[in-house]
Amino acid sequence: MIIERARELAVRAPARVVFPDALDERVLKAAHYLQQCGLARPVLVASPFALRQFALSHRMAMDGIQVIDPHSNLSMRQRVAQRWLARAGETTPPAAVEPLSDPGMYAAAVAG
């Protein structure tokens, strides 16, 4: 009963789920399942090139799953840092951008 209710609520308003450890077969399977069932909007944090190669080597599909590379775009990291710190009521020091190079920190900031 509880599981069915949770599934109904998830399908009605799929939340974004951010996975910082995208180069893991279990994570790709979970992201694919969540997307295919309409339970969530998965976001994988990884190099798109490394992730594509990983998915191909494991014969896994990534169709329609959003991939964000925290290393490739400094301006994106700066925007994420500004939003992240604004929620905490702080100003954005330059030092806030560097921790977002870590996939776990980036995923936490993106997920909100």
Biopython code that builds the backbone (N, CA, C, O; Angstrom):
import numpy as np
from Bio.PDB.StructureBuilder import StructureBuilder

atoms = [
    (1, "MET", "N", (0.817, -1.187, 0.000)),
    (1, "MET", "CA", (0.000, 0.000, 0.000)),
    (1, "MET", "C", (0.864, 1.255, 0.000)),
    (1, "MET", "O", (0.632, 2.167, -0.794)),
    (2, "ILE", "N", (1.854, 1.309, 0.880)),
    (2, "ILE", "CA", (2.723, 2.479, 0.962)),
    (2, "ILE", "C", (3.548, 2.617, -0.315)),
    (2, "ILE", "O", (3.705, 3.720, -0.840)),
    (3, "ILE", "N", (4.068, 1.511, -0.809)),
    (3, "ILE", "CA", (4.887, 1.547, -2.026)),
    (3, "ILE", "C", (4.064, 2.023, -3.211)),
    (3, "ILE", "O", (4.532, 2.841, -4.003)),
    (4, "GLU", "N", (2.846, 1.520, -3.339)),
    (4, "GLU", "CA", (1.993, 1.935, -4.458)),
    (4, "GLU", "C", (1.696, 3.426, -4.391)),
    (4, "GLU", "O", (1.705, 4.112, -5.413)),
    (5, "ARG", "N", (1.435, 3.925, -3.192)),
    (5, "ARG", "CA", (1.147, 5.360, -3.017)),
    (5, "ARG", "C", (2.370, 6.208, -3.373)),
    (5, "ARG", "O", (2.244, 7.238, -4.035)),
    (6, "ALA", "N", (3.537, 5.774, -2.938)),
    (6, "ALA", "CA", (4.774, 6.499, -3.257)),
    (6, "ALA", "C", (5.018, 6.511, -4.762)),
    (6, "ALA", "O", (5.433, 7.526, -5.320)),
    (7, "ARG", "N", (4.761, 5.385, -5.415)),
    (7, "ARG", "CA", (4.927, 5.296, -6.870)),
    (7, "ARG", "C", (3.965, 6.252, -7.575)),
    (7, "ARG", "O", (4.361, 6.944, -8.513)),
    (8, "GLU", "N", (2.720, 6.297, -7.138)),
    (8, "GLU", "CA", (1.728, 7.203, -7.742)),
    (8, "GLU", "C", (2.169, 8.657, -7.613)),
    (8, "GLU", "O", (2.077, 9.426, -8.570)),
    (9, "LEU", "N", (2.646, 9.027, -6.436)),
    (9, "LEU", "CA", (3.097, 10.401, -6.211)),
    (9, "LEU", "C", (4.315, 10.733, -7.069)),
    (9, "LEU", "O", (4.418, 11.835, -7.608)),
    (10, "ALA", "N", (5.227, 9.789, -7.194)),
    (10, "ALA", "CA", (6.430, 10.012, -8.005)),
    (10, "ALA", "C", (6.083, 10.185, -9.476)),
    (10, "ALA", "O", (6.660, 11.033, -10.156)),
    (11, "VAL", "N", (5.150, 9.390, -9.966)),
    (11, "VAL", "CA", (4.756, 9.483, -11.375)),
    (11, "VAL", "C", (4.055, 10.814, -11.645)),
    (11, "VAL", "O", (4.219, 11.396, -12.718)),
    (12, "ARG", "N", (3.280, 11.293, -10.683)),
    (12, "ARG", "CA", (2.573, 12.569, -10.852)),
    (12, "ARG", "C", (3.522, 13.754, -10.959)),
    (12, "ARG", "O", (3.286, 14.674, -11.741)),
    (13, "ALA", "N", (4.582, 13.731, -10.182)),
    (13, "ALA", "CA", (5.537, 14.847, -10.171)),
    (13, "ALA", "C", (6.958, 14.300, -10.041)),
    (13, "ALA", "O", (7.544, 14.349, -8.960)),
    (14, "PRO", "N", (7.514, 13.778, -11.137)),
    (14, "PRO", "CA", (8.859, 13.195, -11.070)),
    (14, "PRO", "C", (9.904, 14.224, -10.625)),
    (14, "PRO", "O", (10.020, 15.297, -11.216)),
    (15, "ALA", "N", (10.642, 13.892, -9.604)),
    (15, "ALA", "CA", (11.680, 14.779, -9.080)),
    (15, "ALA", "C", (12.998, 14.520, -9.803)),
    (15, "ALA", "O", (13.206, 13.461, -10.394)),
    (16, "ARG", "N", (13.872, 15.502, -9.742)),
    (16, "ARG", "CA", (15.213, 15.329, -10.301)),
    (16, "ARG", "C", (16.036, 14.564, -9.269)),
    (16, "ARG", "O", (16.054, 14.918, -8.090)),
    (17, "VAL", "N", (16.714, 13.513, -9.724)),
    (17, "VAL", "CA", (17.600, 12.728, -8.867)),
    (17, "VAL", "C", (18.986, 12.805, -9.482)),
    (17, "VAL", "O", (19.182, 12.407, -10.630)),
    (18, "VAL", "N", (19.953, 13.318, -8.720)),
    (18, "VAL", "CA", (21.302, 13.532, -9.230)),
    (18, "VAL", "C", (22.218, 12.438, -8.697)),
    (18, "VAL", "O", (22.292, 12.206, -7.490)),
    (19, "PHE", "N", (22.918, 11.765, -9.621)),
    (19, "PHE", "CA", (23.828, 10.675, -9.274)),
    (19, "PHE", "C", (25.271, 11.120, -9.510)),
    (19, "PHE", "O", (25.674, 11.274, -10.663)),
    (20, "PRO", "N", (26.067, 11.334, -8.445)),
    (20, "PRO", "CA", (27.452, 11.760, -8.639)),
    (20, "PRO", "C", (28.384, 10.624, -9.050)),
    (20, "PRO", "O", (29.456, 10.877, -9.600)),
    (21, "ASP", "N", (27.999, 9.397, -8.795)),
    (21, "ASP", "CA", (28.840, 8.233, -9.092)),
    (21, "ASP", "C", (28.329, 7.525, -10.340)),
    (21, "ASP", "O", (27.979, 6.346, -10.296)),
    (22, "ALA", "N", (28.288, 8.250, -11.448)),
    (22, "ALA", "CA", (27.645, 7.753, -12.660)),
    (22, "ALA", "C", (28.392, 6.605, -13.328)),
    (22, "ALA", "O", (27.787, 5.847, -14.087)),
    (23, "LEU", "N", (29.677, 6.456, -13.071)),
    (23, "LEU", "CA", (30.437, 5.384, -13.709)),
    (23, "LEU", "C", (30.342, 4.099, -12.889)),
    (23, "LEU", "O", (31.350, 3.518, -12.487)),
    (24, "ASP", "N", (29.130, 3.685, -12.660)),
    (24, "ASP", "CA", (28.830, 2.479, -11.898)),
    (24, "ASP", "C", (27.627, 1.831, -12.579)),
    (24, "ASP", "O", (26.605, 2.482, -12.798)),
    (25, "GLU", "N", (27.749, 0.569, -12.907)),
    (25, "GLU", "CA", (26.688, -0.133, -13.631)),
    (25, "GLU", "C", (25.358, -0.074, -12.883)),
    (25, "GLU", "O", (24.304, 0.073, -13.503)),
    (26, "ARG", "N", (25.402, -0.188, -11.564)),
    (26, "ARG", "CA", (24.166, -0.140, -10.771)),
    (26, "ARG", "C", (23.480, 1.218, -10.886)),
    (26, "ARG", "O", (22.252, 1.304, -10.930)),
    (27, "VAL", "N", (24.283, 2.273, -10.934)),
    (27, "VAL", "CA", (23.734, 3.626, -11.050)),
    (27, "VAL", "C", (23.068, 3.805, -12.406)),
    (27, "VAL", "O", (21.973, 4.362, -12.495)),
    (28, "LEU", "N", (23.727, 3.334, -13.466)),
    (28, "LEU", "CA", (23.124, 3.445, -14.798)),
    (28, "LEU", "C", (21.817, 2.663, -14.881)),
    (28, "LEU", "O", (20.846, 3.130, -15.477)),
    (29, "LYS", "N", (21.793, 1.483, -14.288)),
    (29, "LYS", "CA", (20.552, 0.696, -14.284)),
    (29, "LYS", "C", (19.449, 1.427, -13.523)),
    (29, "LYS", "O", (18.303, 1.473, -13.972)),
    (30, "ALA", "N", (19.798, 1.995, -12.374)),
    (30, "ALA", "CA", (18.806, 2.719, -11.571)),
    (30, "ALA", "C", (18.291, 3.946, -12.311)),
    (30, "ALA", "O", (17.088, 4.207, -12.322)),
    (31, "ALA", "N", (19.195, 4.700, -12.929)),
    (31, "ALA", "CA", (18.793, 5.898, -13.673)),
    (31, "ALA", "C", (17.884, 5.522, -14.834)),
    (31, "ALA", "O", (16.870, 6.177, -15.078)),
    (32, "HIS", "N", (18.249, 4.476, -15.540)),
    (32, "HIS", "CA", (17.440, 4.014, -16.676)),
    (32, "HIS", "C", (16.050, 3.583, -16.191)),
    (32, "HIS", "O", (15.043, 3.931, -16.808)),
    (33, "TYR", "N", (15.996, 2.837, -15.104)),
    (33, "TYR", "CA", (14.722, 2.372, -14.551)),
    (33, "TYR", "C", (13.835, 3.544, -14.138)),
    (33, "TYR", "O", (12.653, 3.589, -14.476)),
    (34, "LEU", "N", (14.418, 4.493, -13.403)),
    (34, "LEU", "CA", (13.643, 5.651, -12.940)),
    (34, "LEU", "C", (13.066, 6.443, -14.106)),
    (34, "LEU", "O", (11.922, 6.894, -14.064)),
    (35, "GLN", "N", (13.880, 6.603, -15.147)),
    (35, "GLN", "CA", (13.408, 7.356, -16.305)),
    (35, "GLN", "C", (12.337, 6.582, -17.072)),
    (35, "GLN", "O", (11.296, 7.142, -17.414)),
    (36, "GLN", "N", (12.583, 5.312, -17.342)),
    (36, "GLN", "CA", (11.639, 4.507, -18.119)),
    (36, "GLN", "C", (10.286, 4.379, -17.423)),
    (36, "GLN", "O", (9.247, 4.353, -18.084)),
    (37, "CYS", "N", (10.294, 4.301, -16.105)),
    (37, "CYS", "CA", (9.045, 4.178, -15.350)),
    (37, "CYS", "C", (8.401, 5.533, -15.068)),
    (37, "CYS", "O", (7.280, 5.598, -14.565)),
    (38, "GLY", "N", (9.109, 6.611, -15.391)),
    (38, "GLY", "CA", (8.571, 7.946, -15.146)),
    (38, "GLY", "C", (8.554, 8.332, -13.680)),
    (38, "GLY", "O", (7.787, 9.206, -13.277)),
    (39, "LEU", "N", (9.395, 7.690, -12.878)),
    (39, "LEU", "CA", (9.419, 7.947, -11.441)),
    (39, "LEU", "C", (10.291, 9.140, -11.064)),
    (39, "LEU", "O", (10.092, 9.747, -10.011)),
    (40, "ALA", "N", (11.261, 9.480, -11.923)),
    (40, "ALA", "CA", (12.180, 10.581, -11.631)),
    (40, "ALA", "C", (12.836, 11.039, -12.925)),
    (40, "ALA", "O", (12.743, 10.385, -13.964)),
    (41, "ARG", "N", (13.508, 12.194, -12.824)),
    (41, "ARG", "CA", (14.303, 12.718, -13.931)),
    (41, "ARG", "C", (15.770, 12.591, -13.517)),
    (41, "ARG", "O", (16.303, 13.495, -12.874)),
    (42, "PRO", "N", (16.430, 11.486, -13.872)),
    (42, "PRO", "CA", (17.808, 11.282, -13.428)),
    (42, "PRO", "C", (18.787, 12.224, -14.121)),
    (42, "PRO", "O", (18.641, 12.553, -15.298)),
    (43, "VAL", "N", (19.784, 12.643, -13.358)),
    (43, "VAL", "CA", (20.884, 13.458, -13.865)),
    (43, "VAL", "C", (22.166, 12.755, -13.445)),
    (43, "VAL", "O", (22.376, 12.489, -12.262)),
    (44, "LEU", "N", (23.025, 12.453, -14.418)),
    (44, "LEU", "CA", (24.286, 11.782, -14.135)),
    (44, "LEU", "C", (25.410, 12.806, -14.169)),
    (44, "LEU", "O", (25.513, 13.581, -15.120)),
    (45, "VAL", "N", (26.250, 12.818, -13.145)),
    (45, "VAL", "CA", (27.376, 13.741, -13.070)),
    (45, "VAL", "C", (28.632, 12.970, -13.439)),
    (45, "VAL", "O", (29.105, 12.124, -12.680)),
    (46, "ALA", "N", (29.168, 13.277, -14.625)),
    (46, "ALA", "CA", (30.364, 12.598, -15.122)),
    (46, "ALA", "C", (30.788, 13.239, -16.432)),
    (46, "ALA", "O", (30.049, 14.026, -17.025)),
    (47, "SER", "N", (31.972, 12.896, -16.867)),
    (47, "SER", "CA", (32.399, 13.299, -18.203)),
    (47, "SER", "C", (31.505, 12.575, -19.203)),
    (47, "SER", "O", (31.377, 11.353, -19.127)),
    (48, "PRO", "N", (30.883, 13.291, -20.138)),
    (48, "PRO", "CA", (30.010, 12.622, -21.105)),
    (48, "PRO", "C", (30.750, 11.578, -21.935)),
    (48, "PRO", "O", (30.177, 10.556, -22.314)),
    (49, "PHE", "N", (32.023, 11.841, -22.215)),
    (49, "PHE", "CA", (32.805, 10.907, -23.023)),
    (49, "PHE", "C", (33.096, 9.624, -22.249)),
    (49, "PHE", "O", (32.939, 8.522, -22.774)),
    (50, "ALA", "N", (33.522, 9.779, -20.994)),
    (50, "ALA", "CA", (33.796, 8.606, -20.160)),
    (50, "ALA", "C", (32.515, 7.822, -19.905)),
    (50, "ALA", "O", (32.523, 6.591, -19.918)),
    (51, "LEU", "N", (31.425, 8.530, -19.675)),
    (51, "LEU", "CA", (30.152, 7.866, -19.399)),
    (51, "LEU", "C", (29.642, 7.112, -20.620)),
    (51, "LEU", "O", (29.141, 5.994, -20.505)),
    (52, "ARG", "N", (29.774, 7.730, -21.790)),
    (52, "ARG", "CA", (29.332, 7.058, -23.024)),
    (52, "ARG", "C", (30.128, 5.774, -23.241)),
    (52, "ARG", "O", (29.558, 4.730, -23.556)),
    (53, "GLN", "N", (31.450, 5.856, -23.072)),
    (53, "GLN", "CA", (32.302, 4.676, -23.239)),
    (53, "GLN", "C", (31.933, 3.602, -22.216)),
    (53, "GLN", "O", (31.860, 2.419, -22.551)),
    (54, "PHE", "N", (31.702, 4.011, -20.976)),
    (54, "PHE", "CA", (31.326, 3.075, -19.921)),
    (54, "PHE", "C", (30.006, 2.392, -20.261)),
    (54, "PHE", "O", (29.881, 1.173, -20.143)),
    (55, "ALA", "N", (29.026, 3.180, -20.683)),
    (55, "ALA", "CA", (27.709, 2.627, -21.024)),
    (55, "ALA", "C", (27.807, 1.671, -22.207)),
    (55, "ALA", "O", (27.185, 0.609, -22.199)),
    (56, "LEU", "N", (28.578, 2.039, -23.219)),
    (56, "LEU", "CA", (28.744, 1.154, -24.379)),
    (56, "LEU", "C", (29.424, -0.149, -23.983)),
    (56, "LEU", "O", (29.028, -1.221, -24.441)),
    (57, "SER", "N", (30.445, -0.067, -23.135)),
    (57, "SER", "CA", (31.164, -1.279, -22.732)),
    (57, "SER", "C", (30.297, -2.212, -21.887)),
    (57, "SER", "O", (30.559, -3.413, -21.814)),
    (58, "HIS", "N", (29.261, -1.654, -21.246)),
    (58, "HIS", "CA", (28.345, -2.471, -20.448)),
    (58, "HIS", "C", (27.019, -2.719, -21.161)),
    (58, "HIS", "O", (26.073, -3.249, -20.579)),
    (59, "ARG", "N", (26.970, -2.327, -22.432)),
    (59, "ARG", "CA", (25.764, -2.500, -23.268)),
    (59, "ARG", "C", (24.519, -1.922, -22.585)),
    (59, "ARG", "O", (23.485, -2.579, -22.470)),
    (60, "MET", "N", (24.657, -0.681, -22.141)),
    (60, "MET", "CA", (23.552, -0.021, -21.452)),
    (60, "MET", "C", (23.158, 1.242, -22.209)),
    (60, "MET", "O", (24.010, 1.946, -22.752)),
    (61, "ALA", "N", (21.870, 1.516, -22.236)),
    (61, "ALA", "CA", (21.359, 2.709, -22.916)),
    (61, "ALA", "C", (21.355, 3.897, -21.966)),
    (61, "ALA", "O", (21.149, 3.758, -20.760)),
    (62, "MET", "N", (21.588, 5.070, -22.545)),
    (62, "MET", "CA", (21.514, 6.307, -21.771)),
    (62, "MET", "C", (20.573, 7.296, -22.444)),
    (62, "MET", "O", (20.600, 8.487, -22.133)),
    (63, "ASP", "N", (19.754, 6.824, -23.347)),
    (63, "ASP", "CA", (18.879, 7.691, -24.126)),
    (63, "ASP", "C", (18.027, 8.579, -23.234)),
    (63, "ASP", "O", (17.299, 8.091, -22.369)),
    (64, "GLY", "N", (18.125, 9.881, -23.449)),
    (64, "GLY", "CA", (17.275, 10.825, -22.745)),
    (64, "GLY", "C", (17.681, 11.154, -21.327)),
    (64, "GLY", "O", (17.010, 11.951, -20.671)),
    (65, "ILE", "N", (18.752, 10.571, -20.832)),
    (65, "ILE", "CA", (19.201, 10.863, -19.474)),
    (65, "ILE", "C", (20.175, 12.037, -19.534)),
    (65, "ILE", "O", (21.124, 12.030, -20.316)),
    (66, "GLN", "N", (19.929, 13.040, -18.702)),
    (66, "GLN", "CA", (20.779, 14.227, -18.687)),
    (66, "GLN", "C", (22.126, 13.904, -18.056)),
    (66, "GLN", "O", (22.202, 13.231, -17.028)),
    (67, "VAL", "N", (23.193, 14.398, -18.692)),
    (67, "VAL", "CA", (24.553, 14.213, -18.187)),
    (67, "VAL", "C", (25.172, 15.595, -17.997)),
    (67, "VAL", "O", (25.114, 16.437, -18.894)),
    (68, "ILE", "N", (25.758, 15.821, -16.834)),
    (68, "ILE", "CA", (26.428, 17.086, -16.549)),
    (68, "ILE", "C", (27.877, 16.793, -16.183)),
    (68, "ILE", "O", (28.158, 15.964, -15.319)),
    (69, "ASP", "N", (28.792, 17.487, -16.855)),
    (69, "ASP", "CA", (30.221, 17.364, -16.567)),
    (69, "ASP", "C", (30.638, 18.543, -15.688)),
    (69, "ASP", "O", (30.687, 19.674, -16.169)),
    (70, "PRO", "N", (30.938, 18.302, -14.409)),
    (70, "PRO", "CA", (31.269, 19.416, -13.521)),
    (70, "PRO", "C", (32.615, 20.063, -13.833)),
    (70, "PRO", "O", (32.899, 21.156, -13.343)),
    (71, "HIS", "N", (33.443, 19.411, -14.635)),
    (71, "HIS", "CA", (34.769, 19.947, -14.945)),
    (71, "HIS", "C", (34.794, 20.807, -16.198)),
    (71, "HIS", "O", (35.723, 21.594, -16.384)),
    (72, "SER", "N", (33.800, 20.673, -17.054)),
    (72, "SER", "CA", (33.902, 21.275, -18.379)),
    (72, "SER", "C", (33.497, 22.736, -18.448)),
    (72, "SER", "O", (33.937, 23.439, -19.358)),
    (73, "ASN", "N", (32.691, 23.214, -17.542)),
    (73, "ASN", "CA", (32.119, 24.538, -17.714)),
    (73, "ASN", "C", (32.244, 25.350, -16.423)),
    (73, "ASN", "O", (31.462, 25.179, -15.487)),
    (74, "LEU", "N", (33.237, 26.230, -16.394)),
    (74, "LEU", "CA", (33.471, 27.040, -15.201)),
    (74, "LEU", "C", (32.295, 27.968, -14.920)),
    (74, "LEU", "O", (31.926, 28.160, -13.761)),
    (75, "SER", "N", (31.704, 28.544, -15.958)),
    (75, "SER", "CA", (30.592, 29.473, -15.725)),
    (75, "SER", "C", (29.391, 28.746, -15.123)),
    (75, "SER", "O", (28.661, 29.321, -14.315)),
    (76, "MET", "N", (29.179, 27.477, -15.513)),
    (76, "MET", "CA", (28.083, 26.704, -14.921)),
    (76, "MET", "C", (28.373, 26.453, -13.447)),
    (76, "MET", "O", (27.480, 26.578, -12.609)),
    (77, "ARG", "N", (29.617, 26.099, -13.123)),
    (77, "ARG", "CA", (29.980, 25.870, -11.721)),
    (77, "ARG", "C", (29.793, 27.144, -10.910)),
    (77, "ARG", "O", (29.366, 27.085, -9.757)),
    (78, "GLN", "N", (30.110, 28.300, -11.501)),
    (78, "GLN", "CA", (29.932, 29.567, -10.792)),
    (78, "GLN", "C", (28.454, 29.845, -10.529)),
    (78, "GLN", "O", (28.092, 30.297, -9.443)),
    (79, "ARG", "N", (27.598, 29.577, -11.518)),
    (79, "ARG", "CA", (26.157, 29.788, -11.324)),
    (79, "ARG", "C", (25.607, 28.850, -10.254)),
    (79, "ARG", "O", (24.812, 29.257, -9.406)),
    (80, "VAL", "N", (26.040, 27.590, -10.303)),
    (80, "VAL", "CA", (25.589, 26.624, -9.296)),
    (80, "VAL", "C", (26.063, 27.066, -7.915)),
    (80, "VAL", "O", (25.306, 26.985, -6.947)),
    (81, "ALA", "N", (27.310, 27.534, -7.812)),
    (81, "ALA", "CA", (27.840, 27.998, -6.525)),
    (81, "ALA", "C", (27.044, 29.189, -6.010)),
    (81, "ALA", "O", (26.756, 29.270, -4.816)),
    (82, "GLN", "N", (26.688, 30.110, -6.893)),
    (82, "GLN", "CA", (25.907, 31.275, -6.475)),
    (82, "GLN", "C", (24.537, 30.863, -5.945)),
    (82, "GLN", "O", (24.102, 31.343, -4.899)),
    (83, "ARG", "N", (23.856, 29.967, -6.671)),
    (83, "ARG", "CA", (22.530, 29.509, -6.217)),
    (83, "ARG", "C", (22.641, 28.754, -4.899)),
    (83, "ARG", "O", (21.829, 28.939, -3.993)),
    (84, "TRP", "N", (23.656, 27.903, -4.805)),
    (84, "TRP", "CA", (23.861, 27.080, -3.622)),
    (84, "TRP", "C", (24.079, 27.955, -2.394)),
    (84, "TRP", "O", (23.444, 27.754, -1.359)),
    (85, "LEU", "N", (24.972, 28.921, -2.512)),
    (85, "LEU", "CA", (25.274, 29.778, -1.373)),
    (85, "LEU", "C", (24.152, 30.766, -1.088)),
    (85, "LEU", "O", (23.950, 31.149, 0.064)),
    (86, "ALA", "N", (23.422, 31.183, -2.112)),
    (86, "ALA", "CA", (22.290, 32.088, -1.899)),
    (86, "ALA", "C", (21.232, 31.415, -1.033)),
    (86, "ALA", "O", (20.611, 32.062, -0.189)),
    (87, "ARG", "N", (21.029, 30.117, -1.242)),
    (87, "ARG", "CA", (20.065, 29.388, -0.408)),
    (87, "ARG", "C", (20.524, 29.363, 1.046)),
    (87, "ARG", "O", (19.709, 29.308, 1.967)),
    (88, "ALA", "N", (21.849, 29.404, 1.239)),
    (88, "ALA", "CA", (22.391, 29.399, 2.600)),
    (88, "ALA", "C", (22.487, 30.814, 3.166)),
    (88, "ALA", "O", (22.875, 30.996, 4.320)),
    (89, "GLY", "N", (22.131, 31.827, 2.347)),
    (89, "GLY", "CA", (22.164, 33.208, 2.807)),
    (89, "GLY", "C", (23.556, 33.808, 2.838)),
    (89, "GLY", "O", (23.815, 34.732, 3.609)),
    (90, "GLU", "N", (24.450, 33.298, 2.014)),
    (90, "GLU", "CA", (25.822, 33.798, 1.995)),
    (90, "GLU", "C", (26.128, 34.430, 0.642)),
    (90, "GLU", "O", (25.406, 34.230, -0.334)),
    (91, "THR", "N", (27.215, 35.197, 0.607)),
    (91, "THR", "CA", (27.694, 35.700, -0.678)),
    (91, "THR", "C", (28.557, 34.625, -1.314)),
    (91, "THR", "O", (28.891, 33.633, -0.666)),
    (92, "THR", "N", (28.916, 34.811, -2.561)),
    (92, "THR", "CA", (29.661, 33.781, -3.283)),
    (92, "THR", "C", (31.149, 34.115, -3.334)),
    (92, "THR", "O", (31.576, 34.879, -4.199)),
    (93, "PRO", "N", (31.938, 33.560, -2.430)),
    (93, "PRO", "CA", (33.379, 33.768, -2.537)),
    (93, "PRO", "C", (33.943, 32.888, -3.657)),
    (93, "PRO", "O", (33.377, 31.838, -3.963)),
    (94, "PRO", "N", (35.056, 33.311, -4.268)),
    (94, "PRO", "CA", (35.645, 32.494, -5.338)),
    (94, "PRO", "C", (35.956, 31.071, -4.885)),
    (94, "PRO", "O", (35.939, 30.148, -5.700)),
    (95, "ALA", "N", (36.238, 30.882, -3.607)),
    (95, "ALA", "CA", (36.575, 29.550, -3.101)),
    (95, "ALA", "C", (35.392, 28.589, -3.156)),
    (95, "ALA", "O", (35.585, 27.379, -3.032)),
    (96, "ALA", "N", (34.182, 29.091, -3.338)),
    (96, "ALA", "CA", (33.008, 28.213, -3.383)),
    (96, "ALA", "C", (32.924, 27.445, -4.686)),
    (96, "ALA", "O", (32.251, 26.416, -4.753)),
    (97, "VAL", "N", (33.595, 27.925, -5.726)),
    (97, "VAL", "CA", (33.505, 27.282, -7.037)),
    (97, "VAL", "C", (34.357, 26.020, -7.095)),
    (97, "VAL", "O", (33.933, 25.024, -7.681)),
    (98, "GLU", "N", (35.539, 26.039, -6.505)),
    (98, "GLU", "CA", (36.473, 24.919, -6.615)),
    (98, "GLU", "C", (35.928, 23.611, -6.045)),
    (98, "GLU", "O", (36.111, 22.571, -6.679)),
    (99, "PRO", "N", (35.263, 23.603, -4.875)),
    (99, "PRO", "CA", (34.731, 22.325, -4.378)),
    (99, "PRO", "C", (33.726, 21.678, -5.331)),
    (99, "PRO", "O", (33.488, 20.472, -5.260)),
    (100, "LEU", "N", (33.139, 22.473, -6.219)),
    (100, "LEU", "CA", (32.151, 21.921, -7.144)),
    (100, "LEU", "C", (32.794, 21.106, -8.253)),
    (100, "LEU", "O", (32.090, 20.565, -9.105)),
    (101, "SER", "N", (34.128, 21.006, -8.260)),
    (101, "SER", "CA", (34.807, 20.102, -9.192)),
    (101, "SER", "C", (34.624, 18.657, -8.750)),
    (101, "SER", "O", (34.732, 17.736, -9.559)),
    (102, "ASP", "N", (34.348, 18.463, -7.472)),
    (102, "ASP", "CA", (34.091, 17.123, -6.949)),
    (102, "ASP", "C", (32.672, 16.718, -7.334)),
    (102, "ASP", "O", (31.728, 17.449, -7.034)),
    (103, "PRO", "N", (32.496, 15.560, -7.998)),
    (103, "PRO", "CA", (31.154, 15.154, -8.431)),
    (103, "PRO", "C", (30.138, 15.068, -7.301)),
    (103, "PRO", "O", (28.966, 15.386, -7.505)),
    (104, "GLY", "N", (30.559, 14.649, -6.127)),
    (104, "GLY", "CA", (29.626, 14.552, -5.003)),
    (104, "GLY", "C", (29.134, 15.909, -4.545)),
    (104, "GLY", "O", (27.942, 16.091, -4.300)),
    (105, "MET", "N", (30.046, 16.862, -4.430)),
    (105, "MET", "CA", (29.663, 18.221, -4.042)),
    (105, "MET", "C", (28.791, 18.862, -5.114)),
    (105, "MET", "O", (27.812, 19.543, -4.810)),
    (106, "TYR", "N", (29.158, 18.636, -6.370)),
    (106, "TYR", "CA", (28.391, 19.208, -7.475)),
    (106, "TYR", "C", (26.970, 18.648, -7.474)),
    (106, "TYR", "O", (26.002, 19.390, -7.637)),
    (107, "ALA", "N", (26.856, 17.338, -7.288)),
    (107, "ALA", "CA", (25.534, 16.702, -7.272)),
    (107, "ALA", "C", (24.686, 17.244, -6.124)),
    (107, "ALA", "O", (23.490, 17.479, -6.292)),
    (108, "ALA", "N", (25.303, 17.443, -4.961)),
    (108, "ALA", "CA", (24.562, 17.988, -3.817)),
    (108, "ALA", "C", (24.070, 19.397, -4.114)),
    (108, "ALA", "O", (22.949, 19.758, -3.758)),
    (109, "ALA", "N", (24.911, 20.191, -4.767)),
    (109, "ALA", "CA", (24.526, 21.565, -5.092)),
    (109, "ALA", "C", (23.430, 21.601, -6.145)),
    (109, "ALA", "O", (22.496, 22.396, -6.040)),
    (110, "VAL", "N", (23.533, 20.756, -7.153)),
    (110, "VAL", "CA", (22.538, 20.731, -8.230)),
    (110, "VAL", "C", (21.204, 20.205, -7.716)),
    (110, "VAL", "O", (20.143, 20.706, -8.087)),
    (111, "ALA", "N", (21.268, 19.194, -6.862)),
    (111, "ALA", "CA", (20.031, 18.586, -6.358)),
    (111, "ALA", "C", (19.271, 19.541, -5.453)),
    (111, "ALA", "O", (18.047, 19.459, -5.346)),
    (112, "GLY", "N", (19.984, 20.437, -4.809)),
    (112, "GLY", "CA", (19.308, 21.416, -3.954)),
    (112, "GLY", "C", (19.148, 20.898, -2.581)),
    (112, "GLY", "O", (18.600, 21.587, -1.721)),
]
sb = StructureBuilder()
sb.init_structure("model")
sb.init_model(0)
sb.init_chain("A")
sb.init_seg("    ")
for serial, (resi, resn, name, xyz) in enumerate(atoms, 1):
    if name == "N":
        sb.init_residue(resn, " ", resi, " ")
    sb.init_atom(name, np.array(xyz, "f"), 0.0, 1.0, " ", f" {name:<3s}", serial, name[0])
structure = sb.get_structure()
